[in-house]
């Protein structure tokens, strides 16, 4: 029987396509249908007042995936995958600390008996992980030019994973995109008027590449559940992870899965110290 991996994600695209994408890298594992919850990183998490219900729900689902109690079949591994988002791009450590706190509270609230709590902590230390896509999933599409075409891009991108670590995404030389006036349209929304945000936002740049004039009807624009799914489910990991010094957050995910099941890591290289499995104290990797 294949060992099972439960993904817990925060986007429609990831729910539909990520398990299939990872299955191609680990064909001997069974990736269960991903579970989806609202994300918690769209606000600056350095403000404790912004810790919200979604993070608690996700933490609870992660713990329950490997420790369901007397009923239910535990997964052999459970992984939460969340976008870091631009609001928290400078403080991945804070996001991780917030999630660690949420997991601890979940265990304490779920089990009052100390021995049972300790048993649960052992399970999540062995089987649970938390990984970040940086700054968001669409960044990795820029690591494979064909993925952008599958997503619906009409223009060539000035950003390429060949010469840029797309986890440090930056549009620096596309004047039409950077200087476009504010108006209606996905990539010209009012909050994106912030020039720094526009430069560093992979999804907005992809929306521009798919709809340069910002005039297409909604169903013809970039949509995560259509173009995004097409790009992600067949994403060429060999290309995206080709440079061993780039995409270290993403590389940590592959390294973690390989280690959990004693498999050869298909994409060796540099892993991010914040999410590398060897550094975990609460979960496998954090």
Backbone torsions as a table, in degrees:
resi	resn	phi	psi	omega
1	UNK	NA	135.4	179.8
2	UNK	-69.4	141.7	175.3
3	UNK	-74.3	149.2	-168.3
4	UNK	-109.1	145.5	176.1
5	UNK	-125.4	123.6	176.3
6	UNK	-101.6	116.1	175.4
7	UNK	-91.5	138.9	175.5
8	UNK	-124.2	114.7	-169.8
9	UNK	-124.7	173.2	-175.4
10	UNK	-123.9	14.4	179.9
11	UNK	-139.9	152.6	178.2
12	UNK	-61.7	-41.1	-178.9
13	UNK	-61.2	-47.7	-179.1
14	UNK	-65.4	-36.1	178.7
15	UNK	-62.2	-39.9	-176.2
16	UNK	-81.3	-30.2	-166.1
17	UNK	-124.1	-21.9	-170.1
18	UNK	-68.2	-40.3	179.4
19	UNK	-59.7	-43.0	179.3
20	UNK	-64.3	-39.2	-179.8
21	UNK	-65.2	-43.2	-178.9
22	UNK	-73.6	-29.9	177.7
23	UNK	-59.7	-33.5	179.5
24	UNK	-66.5	-30.2	178.4
25	UNK	-82.9	-27.9	-178.7
26	UNK	-130.4	73.5	-172.9
27	UNK	-65.0	-18.2	-177.7
28	UNK	-91.1	0.9	177.5
29	UNK	-103.6	153.0	176.7
30	UNK	-103.3	109.7	177.4
31	UNK	-89.9	111.3	-178.7
32	UNK	-67.8	162.4	176.8
33	UNK	-56.7	126.7	-176.0
34	UNK	-64.6	145.4	174.3
35	UNK	-101.6	141.0	-174.2
36	UNK	-121.6	137.0	175.5
37	UNK	-137.1	162.3	175.7
38	UNK	-61.2	142.7	178.8
39	UNK	-76.7	170.9	-177.7
40	UNK	-132.0	9.8	-174.8
41	UNK	-107.3	9.6	-179.3
42	UNK	-76.9	-10.2	175.1
43	UNK	-117.5	154.2	-179.3
44	UNK	-65.7	112.7	-174.1
45	UNK	-82.0	3.2	174.6
46	UNK	-72.9	-14.4	175.8
47	UNK	-93.6	108.7	-176.6
48	UNK	-56.8	-25.0	-178.9
49	UNK	-68.3	-16.0	-177.4
50	UNK	-93.9	-0.2	172.7
51	UNK	-65.6	126.6	-165.7
52	UNK	-128.9	176.1	-177.7
53	UNK	-59.6	-40.1	-179.7
54	UNK	-53.2	-40.2	-178.3
55	UNK	-65.3	-33.7	178.1
56	UNK	-70.0	-40.4	179.2
57	UNK	-63.8	-42.4	-179.6
58	UNK	-66.2	-43.0	178.8
59	UNK	-60.8	-43.0	-179.9
60	UNK	-62.7	-43.2	-179.4
61	UNK	-64.7	-37.7	178.4
62	UNK	-62.6	-48.4	-179.2
63	UNK	-63.7	-43.6	-178.2
64	UNK	-65.6	-26.2	-178.4
65	UNK	-64.9	-32.1	-178.2
66	UNK	-109.9	-11.0	179.4
67	UNK	-139.1	71.3	-174.8
68	UNK	-78.6	-0.2	-177.0
69	UNK	86.4	-153.0	-175.7
70	UNK	-72.9	-22.0	-180.0
71	UNK	-113.2	148.8	178.2
72	UNK	98.0	154.7	-179.5
73	UNK	-103.7	118.3	-178.5
74	UNK	-69.4	142.8	174.6
75	UNK	-75.9	152.1	177.4
76	UNK	-73.2	-23.5	175.0
77	UNK	-154.5	142.7	176.1
78	UNK	-131.0	134.4	-174.7
79	UNK	-132.1	124.4	169.1
80	UNK	-90.0	131.0	177.1
81	UNK	-125.1	119.9	-176.8
82	UNK	-129.2	145.8	172.2
83	UNK	-71.3	139.6	175.8
84	UNK	-71.1	-37.0	-179.3
85	UNK	67.9	156.5	-177.4
86	UNK	-65.7	-31.6	-178.4
87	UNK	-61.9	-23.4	-178.2
88	UNK	-123.3	15.6	-175.0
89	UNK	-62.8	-21.4	-179.1
90	UNK	-92.7	-0.7	-172.6
91	UNK	-148.1	58.0	175.7
92	UNK	-59.3	-32.3	179.5
93	UNK	-63.1	-36.0	179.0
94	UNK	-68.4	-41.7	177.8
95	UNK	-59.6	-44.6	179.7
96	UNK	-63.6	-43.0	178.6
97	UNK	-61.7	-40.3	178.9
98	UNK	-63.1	-41.0	-179.1
99	UNK	-71.3	-37.4	175.6
100	UNK	-57.7	-44.5	179.6
101	UNK	-61.3	-43.0	-178.8
102	UNK	-63.9	-39.2	179.2
103	UNK	-65.8	-44.9	179.0
104	UNK	-59.3	-45.6	179.9
105	UNK	-62.6	-36.5	178.8
106	UNK	-61.5	-46.1	-179.5
107	UNK	-64.1	-44.2	-178.5
108	UNK	-64.7	-37.4	-179.1
109	UNK	-75.9	-30.0	-175.7
110	UNK	-79.5	-36.6	-177.9
111	UNK	-126.1	125.1	179.2
112	UNK	-88.3	-23.9	-178.4
113	UNK	-79.8	127.5	-175.8
114	UNK	-62.2	-39.6	179.9
115	UNK	-63.6	-39.0	178.9
116	UNK	-69.2	-37.0	175.8
117	UNK	-60.7	-45.8	-178.7
118	UNK	-63.8	-37.2	176.9
119	UNK	-63.3	-41.2	178.4
120	UNK	-65.8	-43.5	179.1
121	UNK	-60.7	-36.7	177.5
122	UNK	-64.3	-39.4	-179.8
123	UNK	-66.3	-44.8	-177.2
124	UNK	-73.0	-27.8	176.2
125	UNK	-67.3	-31.7	-179.1
126	UNK	-84.4	-35.6	-165.8
127	UNK	-118.5	-12.9	-172.4
128	UNK	-108.6	145.3	178.4
129	UNK	-142.6	160.2	176.5
130	UNK	-132.2	121.6	-178.2
131	UNK	-127.0	154.1	-178.0
132	UNK	-116.7	135.2	166.9
133	UNK	-95.9	129.2	-166.3
134	UNK	-123.8	128.3	-13.5
135	UNK	-75.5	-13.6	177.6
136	UNK	-163.8	166.7	-173.2
137	UNK	-55.6	-40.8	-176.3
138	UNK	-59.2	-21.7	178.8
139	UNK	-57.1	-36.7	-175.5
140	UNK	-71.9	-20.6	176.2
141	UNK	-63.4	-28.7	-179.7
142	UNK	-75.5	-5.8	173.3
143	UNK	-83.9	-11.2	178.8
144	UNK	-139.8	109.9	-174.0
145	UNK	-60.1	-33.6	179.8
146	UNK	-67.6	-27.5	177.7
147	UNK	-64.4	-38.2	177.3
148	UNK	-62.8	-38.9	178.5
149	UNK	-67.1	-40.6	177.9
150	UNK	-64.0	-31.1	178.6
151	UNK	-74.6	-15.0	177.1
152	UNK	112.7	11.4	-178.0
153	UNK	-63.5	133.2	177.3
154	UNK	-99.7	-23.1	179.7
155	UNK	-111.9	154.2	174.7
156	UNK	-73.8	142.7	179.7
157	UNK	-81.7	143.6	172.0
158	UNK	-87.0	-4.9	177.6
159	UNK	-105.7	129.6	179.9
160	UNK	-139.3	136.6	176.9
161	UNK	-68.1	-7.9	177.2
162	UNK	-67.3	-40.6	-176.4
163	UNK	-121.6	14.0	177.8
164	UNK	-144.4	138.5	169.2
165	UNK	-74.7	107.1	-172.3
166	UNK	-68.8	-11.7	171.5
167	UNK	-74.0	-8.6	171.6
168	UNK	-116.2	45.9	-171.5
169	UNK	-52.9	135.2	179.6
170	UNK	-157.2	125.3	171.8
171	UNK	-95.2	117.0	-175.4
172	UNK	-118.6	-17.6	-173.4
173	UNK	-138.8	41.3	173.3
174	UNK	-122.9	86.9	-172.8
175	UNK	-61.8	-37.3	-178.9
176	UNK	-60.6	-38.8	179.1
177	UNK	-75.9	-48.9	-173.6
178	UNK	-67.8	-31.2	-174.9
179	UNK	-102.9	6.4	-178.7
180	UNK	-62.9	135.8	179.6
181	UNK	-70.1	155.3	178.2
182	UNK	-65.8	129.7	174.1
183	UNK	-163.6	179.5	-179.4
184	UNK	-67.5	152.5	-176.8
185	UNK	132.9	147.5	-173.1
186	UNK	-53.4	-44.7	-174.1
187	UNK	-93.5	4.0	178.4
188	UNK	-120.4	24.6	-178.2
189	UNK	-65.9	162.0	-171.1
190	UNK	-61.5	-36.1	-178.4
191	UNK	-71.5	-19.9	-178.8
192	UNK	-84.8	4.8	177.7
193	UNK	-65.5	-22.7	175.2
194	UNK	-58.0	115.8	-173.6
195	UNK	-61.9	-40.8	-179.4
196	UNK	-64.5	-38.2	179.0
197	UNK	-67.5	-40.1	-179.3
198	UNK	-62.5	-40.2	-179.0
199	UNK	-65.4	-32.3	-169.8
200	UNK	-106.6	10.4	-171.9
201	UNK	-104.4	100.8	-177.6
202	UNK	-59.3	-40.4	-177.0
203	UNK	-67.3	-40.8	179.1
204	UNK	-65.5	-37.9	179.0
205	UNK	-68.5	-38.7	176.4
206	UNK	-64.2	-40.5	176.2
207	UNK	-59.6	-39.1	176.9
208	UNK	-64.8	-44.9	-179.2
209	UNK	-62.6	-30.7	178.8
210	UNK	-82.9	-24.4	-175.5
211	UNK	-147.6	71.4	-172.8
212	UNK	-57.8	-30.3	-178.4
213	UNK	-90.8	-11.8	-178.5
214	UNK	68.4	28.3	-175.0
215	UNK	-119.5	-2.2	-178.8
216	UNK	-68.4	153.6	173.6
217	UNK	-67.6	155.8	-173.1
218	UNK	-52.9	-44.9	-176.0
219	UNK	-69.9	-12.3	179.6
220	UNK	-98.8	-8.0	-179.9
221	UNK	-83.0	178.1	173.2
222	UNK	-66.6	128.5	174.9
223	UNK	-131.2	134.2	-177.8
224	UNK	-58.1	-39.4	-174.4
225	UNK	-79.3	-3.9	177.6
226	UNK	-120.5	-82.3	179.0
227	UNK	-60.7	-38.5	179.6
228	UNK	-63.2	-43.0	178.6
229	UNK	-63.9	-43.6	179.1
230	UNK	-59.8	-40.6	-178.8
231	UNK	-70.3	-42.4	-172.9
232	UNK	-76.4	-44.1	-172.5
233	UNK	-64.1	-23.6	178.8
234	UNK	-118.5	23.3	-177.9
235	UNK	-59.2	132.1	-177.9
236	UNK	-82.7	94.9	-177.3
237	UNK	-62.3	-31.9	180.0
238	UNK	-60.0	-36.2	179.8
239	UNK	-79.8	-47.1	-176.8
240	UNK	-61.3	-36.6	-175.7
241	UNK	-103.3	19.2	-175.1
242	UNK	-63.7	-45.4	179.6
243	UNK	-81.8	114.7	-172.7
244	UNK	-69.0	-9.6	178.9
245	UNK	-97.9	-8.3	-177.2
246	UNK	-98.4	169.4	174.9
247	UNK	41.5	57.0	-175.1
248	UNK	-71.1	-30.3	175.7
249	UNK	-65.5	-45.5	178.7
250	UNK	-64.3	-42.1	-179.1
251	UNK	-62.8	-32.9	177.8
252	UNK	-61.1	-35.1	179.1
253	UNK	-62.7	-47.5	-179.5
254	UNK	-65.2	-39.9	179.8
255	UNK	-64.2	-39.6	-179.1
256	UNK	-65.1	-46.9	179.8
257	UNK	-62.8	-45.0	-179.3
258	UNK	-60.7	-42.6	-179.2
259	UNK	-66.2	-40.6	-177.6
260	UNK	-58.6	-36.5	-174.8
261	UNK	-110.1	16.5	178.1
262	UNK	54.3	44.3	179.1
263	UNK	-106.9	159.2	174.3
264	UNK	-72.2	130.8	178.5
265	UNK	-71.9	118.7	-177.9
266	UNK	-72.1	-13.1	-175.3
267	UNK	-135.7	76.4	179.2
268	UNK	-72.8	167.3	-178.9
269	UNK	142.4	-156.5	-178.7
270	UNK	-83.6	131.7	177.2
271	UNK	-108.8	156.7	-178.7
272	UNK	-80.3	130.5	-176.4
273	UNK	-63.4	-22.6	-179.4
274	UNK	-75.3	-24.3	-175.9
275	UNK	-128.7	11.7	175.9
276	UNK	-71.6	136.3	-173.4
277	UNK	-58.3	-27.7	-176.9
278	UNK	-69.0	-14.7	-175.5
279	UNK	-100.6	7.4	-174.9
280	UNK	-73.0	141.2	175.2
281	UNK	-120.1	-31.0	178.7
282	UNK	-105.6	-56.8	172.2
283	UNK	-98.2	-175.3	180.0
284	UNK	-59.1	-38.1	-168.9
285	UNK	-122.4	0.5	177.6
286	UNK	-137.9	NA	NA
